[in-house]
Amino acid sequence: MTLLIFFTGVKEKILIAGVILGFFVLVFVIIILHRVYRSNESKRDNIVRIEKFLEDYKALKPSRYSYNDIKKLTNHFKDKLGQGGYGTVYKGKLSNEVLVAIKILNDSKGNGEEFINEVGTIGRIHHVNVVRLVGFCADGVKRALIYEFLPNESLEKFIFSTSIKTHSLGWEKLQEIAIGIAKGIEYLHQGCDQRILHFDIKPHNILLDENFNPKISDFGLAKLCSKDQSAVSMTVARGTMGYIAPEVLSRNFGNASYKSDVYSFGMLLLEMVGGRKNIDVTVETNQAYFPEWVYNQLDQGEDVHIRIEEEGDIKIAKKLTIVGLWCIQWYPIDRPSMKVVVQMLEREGDNLTIPPNPFASIGSTGGNIRRRKRSLQQELTIISE
């Protein structure tokens, strides 16, 4: 009897020990399986993350798309962003997080030169102040250009629109934008294998990202030349009225070159200061031509009273004005390079030298020169609007 009780106690202890051991084994197995599951889940997450990165990375490299692809990317042209002389721009989406602006070129406009210029120039360069070409479409007569999407649209919207306070960006931000544009143009002139002449620098072609960083766009009128080439040839004038350098309109003023972009940038700077197109008449200046009025103000030691709200803004406005006036000197040889322009814009203080009067008599009065230029602009074919 005692022996039976002994064996019964032993069996119970063995059973209890087995249950305890089994519990720990089960816990151990669960832990191992959990770790394996977490490891596999982590690997799966890594794979998904890498695949997503590669998908987005592929989307950021210029690629060729069919017209059917363009329809899908734009959701059948649902979200229209704008329209110009050469085509209509729609908002599109590549992969998961890459938004794009897709420009559908007009079938009947031009001979394909704009398309070739865009893909041939912007498609192979990368700079923080130059818009990125994501892809393109050449499907029969259907052509499209796919750019990175920039949510704040163009600089023109902020300096010309009557519905938005002209300098709502603030003078410090306007100065940053001016420096960014200048660095972008300098890169086109000096940072590429071949010099890229834009020939259509204007507020409409300066796009702003989510942080209002400027990016130069629209290379449809661009020309390439070697860096040691001092001039380029062209059969007709190219650019937009009000920004075209004198030498582009008439060889009497010299040859078209990278200095022609400098002139256009100078006109853009003066429009940023004035908050309107240079040729617009205002009561404030009582002048039809703002650049001449603002030069006379500086030459006479007067302040440039253009929407200045804080004392520190006066120095910025004056600096932008002086640099702009240096850039619009009538003859190309008198204009600074974009490298020098960047240095002038980044200089602290307001100790820049006022340039010679670009509207002074050069064999005739400044007004006659200006009228002659306007007459040439009306007579010649202007490629871009």
Sequence and secondary structure as in RCSB ss.txt:
>XXXX:A:sequence
MTLLIFFTGVKEKILIAGVILGFFVLVFVIIILHRVYRSNESKRDNIVRIEKFLEDYKALKPSRYSYNDIKKLTN
HFKDKLGQGGYGTVYKGKLSNEVLVAIKILNDSKGNGEEFINEVGTIGRIHHVNVVRLVGFCADGVKRALIYEFL
PNESLEKFIFSTSIKTHSLGWEKLQEIAIGIAKGIEYLHQGCDQRILHFDIKPHNILLDENFNPKISDFGLAKLC
SKDQSAVSMTVARGTMGYIAPEVLSRNFGNASYKSDVYSFGMLLLEMVGGRKNIDVTVETNQAYFPEWVYNQLDQ
GEDVHIRIEEEGDIKIAKKLTIVGLWCIQWYPIDRPSMKVVVQMLEREGDNLTIPPNPFASIGSTGGNIRRRKRS
LQQELTIISE
>XXXX:A:secstr
 HHHHHHHHHHHHHHHHHHHHHHHHHHHHHHHHHHHHHHHHHHHHHHHHHHHHHHHHHHHS EEE HHHHHHHTT
TTTSEEEEETTEEEEEEEETTTEEEEEEEE TTSSSSHHHHHHHHHGGG   TTB  EEEEEEETTEEEEEEE  
TT BTHHHHT TTS TTTT HHHHHHHHHHHHHHHHIIIIISSSEEE S  SGGGEEE TT  EEE   TT EEE
 TT      SS  S TTT  HHHH GGG   SHHHHHHHHHHHHHHHHHTS TT  BTTTTBS HHHHHHHHHHT
T    SS  SHHHHHHHHHHHHHHHHHT SSGGGS  HHHHHHHHH  SS       TTS SSS HHHHHHHHHH
HHHHS     
